[in-house]
Amino acid sequence: MSQSPASTTDTMPPPQLLVVLAFAAIYLLWGSTYVAIVIAIETIPPFTMAGIRFIIAGALLYMWCRMRGQSTPALKSLGHISFSGILMLFGGTGAVVWVEQYIPSSLTAIIVATVPLWFVLLDRYQWKYHLSSKRIIIGLLVGFAGVILLFSDRSTFSLGADRMKIISFFVLIAGTIFWAIGSLYSKYKPVQGSPAIKAAIQMMAAGFVSIIASWISGERFEIDAVSLNSILAVVYLVVAGSLLGYMSYIWLLSIRPPSLVGTYAYVNPVVAIFLGWLIAGEHITTQQVVALLIILVGVVLVNFAKKKG
């Protein structure tokens, strides 16, 4: 398996405890952000909320990096870092924020569980291996069969259903693709800077694009109408989702294969479904549970085949 430029520069293995904590952050904290987004956008428009979240988190992290003596990357690197951040955070997470206006957080998390499948399908440096492995191809087919089953759920995506729910499904699928492309771009594109300062720049870039999207889409942000719950949810998203979760993700991408880092999608839906039921009173159908299990079986088959190979 080919290594990214970032991984080839490592001279010493990272502390195992730090790796475990980073995986815990993207497994558990990210799983909880789905319901936090639901609460945040109750009184804050989605693109506005995303912009506020990313700009605040990015600015805080950037100042922390600068106080520790880290330098800002060169202009060319800044462009690459910003581009990957816009793909992942505006294209990926922004899609999650937008669709949760129309579909439950638990259903959103189930669709996002396909991310590891897109990693395998879109990682062109590994195509020769991935597309020659029958086990991986079977895993991909099984996983996407789960997506088809999910979309066929009549209780959510029937012909008579709200048109925005159907649109949201395809927007979210596109978002998972953008997230995978941005992650792979971040993994393989050689750039200057530590994982922390790269994460800061990515968040600020995505935040500014989110604010532009808010303006273009005509969102109205009335600060007097914002509830305390929404404010607390944004604070949680900044700290748990962006500062701890996203920085852990970027760091893990620099030291572990994208397909392994993408296994957070195994756990996130379970956490999101539980918290969606507990906090937001969401319900999930039997067909949606079966679809999630099929998707996860496909993801497990793909990653098991990669390890065996």
Secondary structure, 3 states (H helix, E strand, C coil): CCCCHHHHCCCCCCCHHHHHHHHHHHHHHHHHHHHHHHHHCCCCCHHHHHHHHHHHHHHHHHHHHHHCCCCCCCHHHHHHHHHHHHHHHHHHHHHHHHHCCCCCHHHHHHHHCCHHHHHHHHCHHHHHHHCCCHHHHHHHHHHHHHHHHHHCCHHHHCCCCCHHHHHHHHHHHHHHHHHHHHHHHHHHCCCCCCHHHHHHHHHHHHHHHHHHHHHHCCCCCCHHHCCHHHHHHHHHHHHHHHHHHHHHHHHHHHHCCHHHHCCHHHHHHHHHHHHHHHHCCCCCCHHHHHHHHHHHHHHHHHHHHHHHC
